Structures are given as structure tokens and as C-alpha cells.
Amino acid sequence: MTDAVKEKCKLLRLAYIADLYKKIPFESPEQYIVDLLTQEIELREIAKGERLIKKAKFMNEKELKDYQWGDQIHFPQNFDRESLESLSFINRKENVILSGAPGTGKSHLATALGRKACRNGHEVRFYRVADLIELLEKSWTEGRFQTLRNRFNKVDMIILDEMGYVPFSKDGAELLFQLISDWYEQKSLVITSNLEFSQWNKIFVDPRLTAALVDRVIHHAHILSFTGDSYRVKNALSNR
């Protein structure tokens, strides 16, 4: 019987029912079918979320449940923790900028939001900005830049981590500007940076390009400021 069920489930592309059907309590035919299909759907969604997390290529496995919220984060008016965790800004194609000193939790929060977005069914991509610039320059040299741009067509949310840690070449800055122009009002960006916007000219060579890029980034953006000491410094072994 089990082999027959597995074969039928395979034909119908029902990945989990063959393992579930003996475990569902039976009270009535309708209840049994509804519960069985509900669990099939739930397990499919979980599996889809894990596939999307793998595609996003996060650098670590940071989650919101592990995040240490505190008064070091200053939210803008009309946008709070609940608004952020709801991820409603993704559907509105709005940006979130996490700005402040190194070690204050920006990358952890960005990653955690991205992983939750994947579990909610959103296509997400994670890049350290320096790595993305290197990828852009290589794709341009090899004549694959348009192909790389097309990879983002179905992506909902892009996380750009560590904006400002490494200055760019003029070519790299221009290529990144083209991507962000593509994404303007089409995607949701989450950017972490240790620099205020007034200092972005340190990493983008051309002042006019810098102004145009900042204008696109902040137009539909919620800007969170991070203050206080670095978590890594506070928890260093020498301080214990």
C-alpha cells in the first residue's frame, strides 16, 4: 500500500503526503483531507523558504529571534520595529537603510530580515558591496554585464552589506549606479553602512553620480540610525 501511495503522490507531485497520511487523526473525511493537504502545503512552504535562503547566499545564519533589540537603534517617524519585522516595505518597494558605527548590529539585522523574507516567499539576494563591485567589474570585462543585470528581474529584495567600508573604482561605482537605477522603485533595498550619506562621496568618485545615487536610495527609504559601542568590543574576551 505504501509503495502505491508513494507512486501516486509522485505522479501528482505531492512531496509529503506519502509520509503524512498515516499520522493525521481521522475524525471525518473532510477534516482528514483538509488537515492532510494543509500539512502538505505548510511543508512545501518551509522547503521553498529554505531553497530561497540558499539562493540568497547569506554570509551567516543570523535570525530575528536572536537579535538583541535595544535603545541603540533610532527609528524614523511612522516606522517602528513592528513595521520593520512585518516586511511590508518589500511589497511597497521601499528601502531600509541601516546606518551607524561598525559592530552595532546592522549586518545581523539585515541578514535576519532577509532570511525571514525568504521564508515568506520573497526572492532575496545578499551581497557585501565590495564583492558585488568585483563581480560587476568582472562581468563587464567578460561582456556578461547585461546577463548579470537580468538575474535580478524576479528578485524582490537586495541586501547590500558594508557600503562604505571599501572605496570603489570609477568603473565599479558607475556599474553599481546602473544596477541601483534599475532597481529604483522596482525592488526593495536593505543597505548597511558605517557612513552618513554626506560621506558617500568618499566611496563614489564622481560627486554628481554620488548625489544621483543617494537621491534614488533615500527617496523611498526608512533610515535607521545605530549608536553605541560595538557588540564585539563589549563582548571581547579581555572585558570578561
Order of alpha helices (4+ residues) and beta strands (2+ residues): alpha-alpha-alpha-beta-alpha-alpha-beta-alpha-beta-alpha-alpha-beta-alpha-beta-alpha-beta-alpha
